[in-house]
């Protein structure tokens, strides 16, 4: 009786820690990438970690989100230093039957989320806007056009995500920023990475874009 009670308690604790949904038994680790399947939602998580840096890609299995992979990073490394870790995750995804052929969208989330420890993309976007004659730094807006579309074009032209391209080309894929929403604009002097912006020619009063929700399109390389 005592053994049964202990077993039930352990099961209850396990479900509480996983949000009540049992993970499919047999989560596996290969090439330093942890692969976990959620049998209920049909999602698969690919996670790689090095020190205090953790990168996770969620491959959605539902029909609605099929072909979409969500990127999450909790990492103090620069984007360039994160690149080898992302390459490991991508290789593992591409080795998985069915998922590689369907991969069409990388949902990046915000360029500079709350608590971010790497500001690479935010700094590059802000400086690209500062250097553009089409950006009005006094008003904090493009001189013409929709700000979402303008920032998307600017980010692609400036290739603020340049470290991602060789990762995907190694897998026979091309990546390009496809959609941007909820662009955030603030005076450069109020941003935590202002020193880096000032080194690039920005003034404290310049109102610059530095954050947005981003989605990348993924396609076969020509």
C-alpha positions in Angstrom: 0.0 0.0 0.0 2.8 2.4 0.9 4.6 1.6 -2.3 1.5 2.3 -4.4 0.9 5.6 -2.6 4.5 6.6 -3.3 4.1 5.7 -6.9 0.9 7.7 -7.3 2.5 10.7 -5.6 5.5 10.5 -8.0 3.2 10.4 -11.0 1.2 13.4 -9.7 4.4 15.4 -9.3 5.5 14.5 -12.8 2.3 15.6 -14.4 2.4 18.9 -12.4 5.9 19.6 -13.6 4.9 19.0 -17.3 1.7 21.0 -17.1 -0.5 17.9 -16.8 0.5 16.5 -20.2 2.7 13.4 -20.2 5.7 13.7 -22.5 6.1 10.7 -24.7 8.6 8.3 -23.1 11.9 8.0 -24.9 13.0 11.6 -25.3 16.4 11.1 -26.9 19.6 12.9 -27.1 21.9 12.7 -30.2 24.7 14.9 -31.4 24.1 17.0 -28.2 20.5 17.7 -29.3 17.7 16.7 -27.0 14.6 15.6 -28.8 11.3 15.4 -27.0 7.9 14.5 -28.5 4.6 15.7 -27.1 2.2 12.9 -28.2 -0.9 14.9 -27.3 -0.1 18.1 -29.2 2.1 16.2 -31.8 4.8 18.8 -31.4 8.5 18.0 -31.2 11.1 20.1 -29.2 14.8 20.1 -30.3 17.0 21.6 -27.6 20.7 22.2 -27.4 22.7 23.7 -24.5 26.2 24.9 -23.9 27.0 26.4 -20.5 24.2 28.8 -19.6 23.1 29.1 -23.3 20.0 27.2 -24.3 18.4 27.1 -27.8 15.2 25.4 -28.5 13.2 24.8 -31.7 9.6 23.6 -31.5 8.3 21.8 -34.6 4.6 22.0 -34.7 2.6 18.9 -35.7 -0.9 20.3 -36.1 -2.3 21.0 -39.6 -2.7 24.7 -38.8 0.9 25.2 -38.0 2.5 22.5 -40.1 5.8 23.6 -41.6 6.4 26.2 -38.8 9.2 26.0 -36.4 9.4 28.3 -33.3 12.8 29.5 -32.3 13.6 30.3 -28.6 17.0 31.4 -27.2 18.1 32.0 -23.6 21.7 32.9 -24.2 24.3 35.5 -23.5 26.4 34.6 -26.5 26.4 36.8 -29.6 24.4 35.6 -32.6 27.7 34.5 -34.2 28.6 32.4 -31.2 25.1 30.9 -31.2 25.3 29.9 -34.8 27.1 26.5 -34.3 24.4 25.6 -31.8 21.6 26.5 -34.2 23.4 24.5 -36.9 23.3 21.4 -34.7 19.5 21.8 -34.2 18.9 22.5 -37.9 20.8 19.4 -38.9 18.8 17.3 -36.4 15.5 18.6 -37.8 16.6 18.0 -41.4 17.5 14.4 -40.5 13.9 13.8 -39.2 11.7 12.2 -41.8 8.9 14.4 -43.0 9.8 17.5 -41.1 12.5 18.7 -43.4 10.3 18.7 -46.4 7.6 20.7 -44.7 9.8 23.3 -43.1 8.8 26.7 -44.5 8.6 29.2 -41.7 10.9 30.0 -38.8 9.0 32.0 -36.1 11.7 34.0 -34.4 9.7 35.9 -31.9 10.9 39.4 -30.8 14.3 40.6 -31.9 15.0 42.0 -28.5 12.6 40.3 -26.0 12.4 41.1 -22.3 15.4 39.8 -20.4 17.4 39.4 -23.6 21.2 39.0 -23.1 22.2 39.4 -26.7 21.3 42.6 -28.6 23.0 41.8 -31.9 19.8 42.0 -34.1 18.4 45.0 -32.2 21.7 47.0 -32.5 22.0 46.2 -36.2 18.4 47.2 -37.0 18.7 50.5 -35.1 22.0 51.4 -36.8 20.7 50.5 -40.2 17.8 52.9 -39.7 20.1 55.6 -38.5 22.2 55.3 -41.6 19.2 55.3 -43.9 18.1 58.5 -45.6 14.6 57.1 -45.6 14.3 57.1 -41.8 13.2 60.3 -39.9 15.1 60.0 -36.6 13.4 63.1 -35.2 9.9 61.6 -35.7 10.9 58.0 -35.3 9.2 56.9 -38.5 10.0 56.1 -42.1 9.6 59.1 -44.5 7.1 57.1 -46.4 5.3 53.8 -46.3 4.1 51.3 -43.7 6.6 50.9 -40.8 6.3 47.1 -40.7 7.0 46.8 -44.4 9.8 49.4 -44.3 11.6 47.6 -41.4 11.3 44.3 -43.1 12.9 45.7 -46.3 15.6 47.5 -44.2 16.5 44.3 -42.3 16.8 42.3 -45.5 18.8 45.0 -47.3 21.2 45.4 -44.3 21.2 41.6 -43.7 21.0 42.0 -40.0 20.7 38.2 -39.7 23.8 37.4 -41.7 24.9 34.6 -39.4 21.8 32.6 -40.2 22.4 32.3 -43.9 25.4 30.0 -44.0 23.7 27.7 -41.4 20.7 27.2 -43.7 22.7 27.0 -46.9 24.6 24.1 -45.4 21.3 22.4 -45.2 20.4 23.3 -48.8 18.0 26.1 -47.7 17.6 29.8 -48.1 16.3 32.1 -45.3 14.8 35.5 -45.6 12.9 37.8 -43.3 9.3 37.5 -44.6 7.1 39.3 -42.1 7.4 42.0 -39.3 4.9 43.2 -36.8 4.8 45.4 -33.7 7.9 47.5 -34.4 9.1 49.3 -31.3 10.8 52.7 -31.6 12.5 54.5 -28.7 15.1 57.3 -28.3 18.5 55.7 -28.6 19.7 57.2 -25.3 17.1 55.2 -23.4 18.2 51.8 -24.8 20.4 49.5 -22.7 22.9 49.1 -25.6 23.2 52.9 -26.3 27.0 52.8 -26.1 27.1 50.5 -29.1 24.7 52.7 -31.0 26.7 55.8 -30.2 29.8 54.1 -31.5 27.9 53.6 -34.7 27.0 57.3 -35.0 23.6 57.5 -33.2 22.7 60.3 -30.9 20.8 60.0 -27.7 17.8 61.9 -29.1 17.5 59.7 -32.3 14.3 57.7 -32.3 15.2 54.3 -33.8 13.5 51.0 -34.4 15.1 48.2 -32.4 12.5 45.5 -31.8 9.7 43.7 -33.6 8.0 40.3 -34.0 9.8 38.5 -36.9 9.1 35.5 -39.1 11.6 34.1 -41.7 10.6 32.2 -44.8 12.6 29.1 -45.5 12.9 27.6 -49.0 15.1 25.2 -51.0 18.3 26.9 -52.2 18.4 27.3 -56.0 
